[in-house]
Amino acid sequence: MKIQIKLKIDALIAVSKMLESIYNLPFSVTSVTENVYISIGYDLADLFDKKVKTKIKKADLFDVKKETKFTLKYHEAWALKKILIELKPYANNTFIELQLQKIIDKLDQHGC
């Protein structure tokens, strides 16, 4: 089962920045469930980082309003929602919080 979401470049960058913080979490001192979140989070962080770098290389003025399609497996979409909910309080400004909430809402609409 796969979930397809569309994200604007602002939301894409916000998610990528927040997922980067997963690399700073200690892997060995957490519970098994948290280790699963971290493991899936590593894969998601790499996926979003690669997509952001590609978008930056090809950026132009007309790309701002275009949306990027993401196809995630159901467990990845579910984990992304859980991770974003946990990381949202650590966002350093309200714009990033709003972008994260939009993505959480989109994932929620798909039943994740």
C-alpha positions as CSV (number, residue, x, y, z in Angstrom):
1,M,0.0,0.0,0.0
2,K,1.4,3.3,-1.0
3,I,0.5,6.9,-0.1
4,Q,1.1,9.8,-2.5
5,I,1.4,13.3,-1.2
6,K,2.3,16.6,-2.9
7,L,4.5,19.2,-1.2
8,K,5.6,22.7,-2.1
9,I,9.3,23.6,-1.8
10,D,8.8,25.4,1.5
11,A,7.3,22.3,3.1
12,L,9.9,20.1,1.6
13,I,12.7,22.2,3.0
14,A,11.0,22.4,6.4
15,V,10.6,18.6,6.7
16,S,14.2,18.0,5.5
17,K,15.6,20.4,8.2
18,M,13.5,18.7,10.9
19,L,14.5,15.2,9.8
20,E,18.2,16.1,10.0
21,S,17.9,16.3,13.7
22,I,17.2,12.6,13.9
23,Y,20.9,12.0,13.2
24,N,21.6,13.6,16.6
25,L,19.5,11.2,18.6
26,P,21.2,8.4,20.6
27,F,20.4,5.0,18.9
28,S,21.4,2.6,21.7
29,V,19.7,4.1,24.7
30,T,16.2,4.3,23.4
31,S,13.4,1.7,23.5
32,V,12.7,-0.7,20.6
33,T,9.8,1.3,19.3
34,E,11.9,4.5,19.3
35,N,14.7,2.6,17.5
36,V,12.1,1.7,14.8
37,Y,11.1,5.4,14.4
38,I,14.8,6.4,14.2
39,S,15.6,3.7,11.6
40,I,12.7,4.7,9.4
41,G,13.5,8.4,10.1
42,Y,17.1,7.9,8.7
43,D,15.6,6.6,5.4
44,L,13.1,9.4,5.3
45,A,15.8,12.0,6.1
46,D,17.9,10.7,3.2
47,L,15.0,10.7,0.8
48,F,13.9,14.3,1.6
49,D,17.5,15.6,1.6
50,K,18.1,14.1,-1.8
51,K,14.9,15.6,-3.1
52,V,15.8,19.1,-1.7
53,K,19.2,19.1,-3.2
54,T,17.8,18.2,-6.6
55,K,15.2,20.9,-6.3
56,I,17.8,23.5,-5.3
57,K,20.0,22.6,-8.3
58,K,17.1,23.0,-10.7
59,A,15.5,26.0,-9.0
60,D,14.0,28.9,-10.9
61,L,11.4,31.5,-10.2
62,F,8.6,29.4,-11.6
63,D,9.3,26.4,-9.3
64,V,8.0,28.1,-6.2
65,K,4.4,27.2,-6.6
66,K,4.9,23.8,-8.2
67,E,4.3,20.8,-5.9
68,T,6.6,17.8,-5.7
69,K,5.0,14.4,-5.6
70,F,6.1,11.9,-3.0
71,T,5.2,8.2,-3.0
72,L,5.7,6.7,0.4
73,K,5.0,3.2,1.6
74,Y,2.3,3.2,4.2
75,H,4.7,2.5,7.1
76,E,7.0,5.4,6.0
77,A,4.0,7.8,5.8
78,W,2.8,6.6,9.2
79,A,6.3,7.0,10.7
80,L,6.8,10.4,9.1
81,K,3.6,11.6,10.7
82,K,4.6,10.3,14.1
83,I,8.1,11.8,13.8
84,L,6.9,15.2,12.7
85,I,4.4,15.3,15.6
86,E,7.3,14.6,18.0
87,L,9.7,17.1,16.3
88,K,7.2,20.0,15.8
89,P,7.8,21.5,19.2
90,Y,11.5,21.8,18.4
91,A,10.9,24.0,15.3
92,N,12.6,27.3,15.7
93,N,9.9,29.4,14.1
94,T,6.2,29.4,13.5
95,F,6.6,29.2,9.7
96,I,8.3,25.8,10.0
97,E,5.7,24.7,12.5
98,L,2.9,25.6,10.0
99,Q,4.6,23.8,7.2
100,L,5.0,20.7,9.4
101,Q,1.3,20.9,10.5
102,K,0.2,21.0,6.8
103,I,2.1,17.8,6.1
104,I,0.7,16.2,9.2
105,D,-2.8,17.1,8.1
106,K,-2.1,15.7,4.6
107,L,-0.9,12.5,6.0
108,D,-3.9,12.4,8.4
109,Q,-6.3,12.7,5.4
110,H,-4.7,9.5,3.9
111,G,-5.4,7.7,7.2
112,C,-1.9,7.4,8.4
